[in-house]
Amino acid sequence: MKRLMVLSMALVIASCAATPQKLRSSKPVLEQGSIQDPDYIATCIADGWENMDYIIYSPVVSYRPTSSGYEVTQYIDGTLTHLADIENTQPGSEVKVYTPSLNVGEDSAVSIVERCMLEN
C-alpha cells in the first residue's frame, strides 16, 4: 500500500516535468562517478528499470546514445518518472539521475543505478 501511495504521489508531481530537458533543470537526486563503461551502465540501468515491479503499471524505458554518452528514461503511464544521463569520462562515467517525485524512503530506481555503477 505504501509503495502504491508513493508511486501515486510521484505520478502527480511528475506531470509538472513532462520533458527530459525540464527535468534536467532540477537538481539531480544522484550525481556520481564510476569506473564502469558508459555503455555498460546505460544498458544495466535500462534493463533494471524495465523490470521494476510497479504493481499496476508497466514501465516504458527508452535508451539512446547522446553526443557525450547515453540517456535512459523511464515512463510510467505516459509520465516521465526517472531520467539518467550517463556521460563518458576518463576513466569511466559520470552519472546523473533526475526524478520529479518526492520520494519517501528508498527510491528503487536510484538503487538500481547505484548497483549498476558498482557491478563488474
MOVEN-V74531 format. One record per backbone hydrogen bond with DSSP energy under -0.5 kcal/mol. CO is the residue of the C=O (numbers start at 1). NH is the residue of the N-H. E is the energy in kcal/mol with one decimal. If there is no record, write none. Layout:
[[CO,NH,E] [CO,NH,E]]
This chain:
[[1,5,-2.3] [2,6,-2.4] [3,7,-2.3] [4,8,-2.5] [5,9,-2.3] [6,10,-2.3] [7,11,-2.4] [8,12,-2.0] [9,13,-2.4] [10,14,-2.6] [11,15,-1.0] [13,16,-1.7] [14,17,-1.4] [16,18,-0.6] [19,23,-2.1] [20,24,-2.3] [21,25,-0.7] [22,25,-0.7] [23,26,-1.7] [30,97,-2.6] [32,95,-3.1] [34,93,-2.8] [37,41,-2.3] [38,42,-2.7] [39,43,-2.2] [40,44,-2.6] [41,45,-2.8] [42,46,-2.5] [43,47,-2.5] [44,48,-2.5] [45,49,-3.3] [46,50,-2.1] [47,51,-1.2] [49,52,-1.1] [52,54,-0.8] [54,56,-2.2] [54,57,-1.0] [57,54,-0.7] [57,59,-0.5] [59,61,-0.6] [60,75,-2.8] [62,73,-2.5] [64,71,-2.6] [66,69,-0.5] [68,88,-3.2] [69,66,-2.4] [70,86,-2.8] [71,64,-2.5] [72,84,-3.0] [73,62,-2.2] [74,81,-3.1] [74,82,-1.5] [75,60,-3.0] [76,79,-1.7] [79,76,-2.6] [82,74,-2.5] [83,98,-3.0] [84,72,-2.6] [84,86,-0.5] [85,87,-0.6] [85,96,-2.4] [86,70,-2.6] [87,94,-2.0] [89,91,-0.5] [89,92,-2.3] [92,89,-2.4] [93,34,-2.6] [94,87,-3.1] [95,32,-2.4] [96,85,-2.9] [97,29,-2.5] [97,30,-1.3] [98,83,-2.2] [101,103,-1.1] [103,105,-0.7] [106,108,-0.7] [107,111,-2.1] [108,112,-1.9] [109,113,-1.5] [110,114,-2.4] [111,115,-2.2] [112,116,-2.4] [113,117,-1.9] [114,118,-0.8] [115,118,-0.9] [115,119,-1.6]]
